[in-house]
Amino acid sequence: GMAEAEAAGDAGLAPAAAQEGAELAAVIGATVPTGFEQTAAEEVREKLGSASRISKDRGKIYFEVPARSLPQVHRLRSVDNLFVVVQEFKDYQFKENKEDALKDLEDLVKKLPWTDPLKVWELNNSLKKKKTKRKKHNLQSSASRGKLSDGGEEGGADQNNTNDQEDCAPNPEAVEPTGGQDTENPQGVTSRNGVEEEEDNEQSDVKVEVQASSESGTKAGDGQTGEGEAKVLRFRVTCNRAGDKHSFTSNEAARDFGGAVQEHFQWKADMTNFDVEVLLNIHNNEVVVGIALTEESLHRRNITHFGPTTLRSTLAYGMLRLCDPQPTDIIVDPMCGTGAIPIEGAAEWPYCYHIAGDNNPQAVKRAANNISSLLRKNESKDSSTALGVPLDVVQWDICNLPLRTGSVDIVVTDMPFGKRIGSKKKNWDLYPACLMEMGRICTPGTGRAVLLTQDKKCFAKALSRVGHIWRRAQTVWVNVGGLHAAVYLLRRTSERAEETRSFW
């Protein structure tokens, strides 16, 4: 497994493909929420049977699959973006002098084994086209049934817009700086030295699009070819660079590498309306050249109504996996916002029962709309077997939940950071009250909670106050929209929760 995958990555898989009739293989790179690389690797092993290598450059994993498994690759729940690896260099020696270093990158283009990765890219495109045709068909059929009353701000067939990625221009997300992770031993002793310095140089991780040529002077109408002619492909190069030993910026690397790509393939540079996105990832001395297979990050799935802080589905998936849901578990998200966590939960763990709740009526309404979109999606697949979704949404007071003491197996939630929602000051009262109430509803001895927060000081203080009912088992450091946050896995002690409330 592993050694061959690495060797194949370095050899660009050319030898295998050269054998007559050998099956096309692909080394796939996937970006995942930082801190959840291990989770993603487990999912890949489980669903594709492939071993993964976790990159030193955090937030990425690599694995090898036969190209025919691409549809399954796109169904992975823990990955944000996918690319096919053209070649990987474990220890690329950059020249000291900027001009020389950039010249080397230019020369590299001619030597790279592009053939198979481009075949994989083409195969991936044909899959996307099929999907678009299906979507168009579904859109028409739902439009012809008349407007679906949606109860939300958005009306009718519009809802599919956010999901119909294939037709819209790609929307590159800003690359988030990544932080460090540690898995603590149960005593909660944690060593996090070295993380701060690391964060500084990650800031140079800019996503850049560079016009690879001065062709802007060409007349319009260029590139719109007639039916018979071969279409000139449009491309862009995106360079991500991290490390402080490079003499060049990611801008310069993308520009010069892009110029060489243009010369080599005779493609046309186009920043916004491109067919091929070539990725140049440079992390210290690791260089990976790839071709993007996703236009828009997969983490936008399932959600049609976005709130101000909608959680990425991939992060929701990682959080849920940390609690290892078992059939018949009752899983509650007491601060569900637009419902990203319970919706992901119901889709992936249908043998559990998921309850979403929030104190904000607007959030509850959005979550309800997202759930009905999911129900509709299930219906359109095959109406004869359209099942409901084991998921309900409720408006409630998060400190007085209408749930019986000890009746819940798992609590998973994204706690207010106190930035866009709530305030740091309010968190000092809210966090301890929430932890007490979550402790009350969770089954002593087996209950668990996975909580995401950026207000780590406040959380630590609140946790110390409820140490008799919650033990911290693990901490995963993650990044949420550039904010350094933490996901805590807590285990419920066998201590009975005191029921102080007069009305229970």
Secondary structure, DSSP 4 states (H G I P E B T S, - for coil): -HHHHHHHHHHTTHHHHHSTTPPPEEEEEEE--TT-HHHHHHHHHHHH---EEE-SSTTEEEEEEEGGGHHHHHT-SS-SEEEEEEEEESS----SSHHHHHHHHHHHHHHS--HHHHHHHHHHHHHHHHHHHHHHHHHHHHHHT-PPP-SSSS-GGGGGGGT-GGGSPP-PPPPPP-----PPPTT-----TTHHHHHHHHTT---EE---SSGGGSPTTTT---SSSPPPPEEEEEEEEE-S--SS-HHHHHHHHHHHHHHHHT-EE-SSS-SEEEEEEEETTEEEEEEE--SS-GGGTT-SS--TTPPPHHHHHHHHHHT---TT-EEEETT-TT-HHHHHHHHH-TTSEEEEEES-HHHHHHHHHHHHHHHHHHHHH-GGG----SEEEEE-BTTB-SS-TT-BSEEEEE---SSSSS-HHHHHHHHHHHHHHHHHHBPTTT-EEEEEES-HHHHHHHHHHTTTTEEEEEEEEEEETTEEEEEEEEEE-SPPPP---TT-
